[in-house]
Amino acid sequence: EEISRYDSEQVLRLYGESETTYYEALAAGDDEKARIMLDQMYLARQELGRRDDMDRHMPAIDDHFQHAVDAYQPPRR
């Protein structure tokens, strides 16, 4: 997977950029983009969790991710 080739700081930056875009998409009512960004955040979070040099960052990342999941309301059909 491509994300595994990034260094830890790049993955952390990707996570942050995805989080920003995620909340922008939520605010704009773009459910599809929000879902894609939430998936991207999840993949980055998983990758960071595998890296020993990211241990100190994981509690904050987990908090941010849980907040994002809680904020997501899929479209009702």
C-alpha positions in Angstrom: 0.0 0.0 0.0 1.3 3.4 -0.9 0.9 5.0 2.5 3.3 2.5 4.0 6.1 4.0 1.9 5.7 7.5 3.5 7.8 8.4 6.4 6.0 8.9 9.7 5.9 12.7 9.5 4.4 12.5 6.0 1.7 10.1 7.2 1.0 12.4 10.2 0.7 15.4 7.8 -1.6 13.4 5.5 -3.8 12.6 8.6 -4.0 16.3 9.5 -4.8 17.3 5.9 -7.5 14.6 5.7 -9.0 15.8 9.0 -9.2 19.4 7.8 -10.8 18.4 4.5 -13.2 16.0 6.3 -14.6 18.8 8.5 -14.8 21.2 5.5 -16.8 18.5 3.6 -19.1 18.0 6.6 -19.7 21.7 6.9 -20.5 21.9 3.1 -22.9 18.9 3.3 -20.7 16.8 1.0 -21.3 13.4 2.5 -19.4 11.4 -0.1 -16.2 13.5 0.4 -16.6 13.3 4.2 -16.8 9.6 4.0 -13.7 9.3 1.8 -11.7 11.6 4.1 -12.8 9.6 7.1 -11.6 6.4 5.4 -8.3 8.2 4.6 -8.0 9.2 8.2 -8.6 5.7 9.3 -5.9 4.3 7.0 -3.4 6.9 8.2 -4.3 6.2 11.8 -3.7 2.5 11.3 -0.4 3.1 9.6 0.8 5.5 12.4 -0.3 2.9 15.0 2.2 0.4 13.5 5.1 2.8 13.9 7.1 2.9 17.1 8.1 6.5 16.6 4.5 7.6 16.7 3.6 6.2 20.2 3.5 9.6 21.8 1.1 10.9 19.1 -1.4 8.1 19.2 -3.6 9.2 22.2 -4.2 12.6 20.4 -4.8 10.9 17.0 -7.2 8.4 18.6 -9.1 11.3 20.3 -9.3 13.2 17.0 -10.4 10.2 15.1 -13.1 9.3 17.6 -14.4 12.9 17.5 -14.5 12.7 13.7 -16.4 9.4 13.8 -18.9 10.8 16.3 -19.4 13.9 14.1 -20.2 11.8 11.0 -23.9 11.3 10.3 -24.4 9.3 7.1 -27.1 10.5 4.8 -30.6 9.1 5.6 -32.4 7.3 2.9 
